[in-house]
């Protein structure tokens, strides 16, 4: 109440000064509203508030003009709100500050939660339980190693030479399927079980394990011969012939079929 | 004294003869003043043949024998221009006749009705189209009397000119060989009954191109075949705002001529895919050309006559194709099939980049977010600005346009690109496309497969 009274007097003096050049109530009314509009909400200056009060003290002719701009009731309502906004809640924090802070806080919470969501987002496709993968799916096939120097010993699987070669190839196959995003999780093992004829054909077997649920879909699409074959073929097309040296596998020679 | 006079007369006669022989007729050049005052219709027919490619002769309705190069056994093509609000000659007119003559030994007649078309009052120009058509009809009738066959008459009309061609065709009971309408005018013609606009009954074969259906062009189909370039609305490379001046108004409209000239050039072809809407076309739902047999879907432009018989059987066909910003306008189309194994449905845009022989071409499929569903083939339609004969590498990018959502991954089982012309395809299996990250790899020949 104390504040309100003070501002009233302030306004009155201010207005009386302004009234002199204007000469009539009409002009004063305009000026009053101008003052009101220029007054920012945040400027903490409350003189504009008195427009309404002063105007209501004025002659009736002024009233007509004023009605076009602000009715006294409206102005006084605005005034009251301004007054309330400027009330100090605690320390130096005024109500309008508190409202703005509250808005910022809500906004920040929204942003934070969105960011948090995206950070802790769990990719459904990366969650799987390998222990449920029990249904086997096997593929047999062969490929040719054209760059390899042929020796008689390779024909006997028990020989050291063929064992090392088989080991290397097994590793290569296992790496290739384990690193596959779509097939990696189902891959179980790769075997090289024979080397044949002068052209050096290697026979291999691939074993995949899949879950019992959705097994039909998996069997027909993800773990179909087409997919398993093409992942291998793609890997062979990607290899540089000179880099892989002796271990170079001819992509065209790759054959694969589903083992029933 | 007598000798002198005699010699002078002779000299004068010779010069007159030389001047007469060398005089080339030019397209009427008017200016804005004429357009402001308004002009009365005057039709001039400028004849170009292979004998006089650059130098036109004026042909009159009466005297055919004075033009020995006007051989009526050849095809006669009439180029009919449209509304000229400024009165200037169309910039493309000389090129048009040059290119037609380069393609075929024919008579090219440029129908110069600039007096009549140059008028700020568009309605007046529209009125003049009927009169110009009557004039042209009379001329063709005389040609017919002199031994020309109506089958060999070919009218090419641009904008208002397309409707003039239609009226001429109607006057001659639709027996002329062909009418090509290049973005036939829409204002004052939209909603007209067939007799008051270009329609399929106006000639034995009517092919129409639409490039500005939301502006100066005509929205509905008008011919046996209607090509809608880029949906017929906004042409790539044309200004999108009014700040670019007059080209904002005419660029889309004028593009129709540029596209037709490109087809005469034969640098590359644009196939029009029959479709009910542009949206369906962009979604890749209209890539089937089996109805047209071995020839495939009709190619836009001068050579569309190859499909004439099948198109006449179909009645009316609406087709779509996309173009580049500049000439060569034709694009290279690929069908892209994507199958994913994500458990949840993913929505997004795919950008495909092809590299080969030091060249690169990009297609962004972003007219709408595509839906990708587990183990279901998503069909996309990618159009590249140029054709790479051998693709060495390709890059893929997946984007969703989401800012605050987590970065999704598109787990692709197989992506397959099929060249729609050459039918060859290449594949890539088992790729993970992380949002907004470009992945580059070597495509491999597809093992012909369907899961």
HADDOCK unambig.tbl for C-alpha pairs under 7 A between the chains (distance, minus, plus):
assign (segid A and resid 114 and name CA) (segid B and resid 404 and name CA) 6.43 0.50 0.50
assign (segid A and resid 115 and name CA) (segid B and resid 404 and name CA) 6.76 0.50 0.50
assign (segid A and resid 118 and name CA) (segid B and resid 405 and name CA) 5.70 0.50 0.50
assign (segid A and resid 118 and name CA) (segid B and resid 406 and name CA) 4.09 0.50 0.50
assign (segid A and resid 119 and name CA) (segid B and resid 406 and name CA) 6.91 0.50 0.50
assign (segid A and resid 121 and name CA) (segid B and resid 406 and name CA) 6.49 0.50 0.50
assign (segid A and resid 125 and name CA) (segid B and resid 342 and name CA) 6.22 0.50 0.50
assign (segid A and resid 125 and name CA) (segid B and resid 343 and name CA) 6.39 0.50 0.50
assign (segid A and resid 180 and name CA) (segid B and resid 430 and name CA) 6.98 0.50 0.50
assign (segid A and resid 181 and name CA) (segid B and resid 430 and name CA) 6.69 0.50 0.50
assign (segid A and resid 182 and name CA) (segid B and resid 430 and name CA) 6.19 0.50 0.50
assign (segid A and resid 221 and name CA) (segid B and resid 451 and name CA) 6.18 0.50 0.50
assign (segid A and resid 230 and name CA) (segid B and resid 429 and name CA) 6.76 0.50 0.50
assign (segid A and resid 231 and name CA) (segid B and resid 429 and name CA) 6.18 0.50 0.50
assign (segid A and resid 231 and name CA) (segid B and resid 430 and name CA) 6.84 0.50 0.50
assign (segid A and resid 234 and name CA) (segid B and resid 444 and name CA) 6.64 0.50 0.50
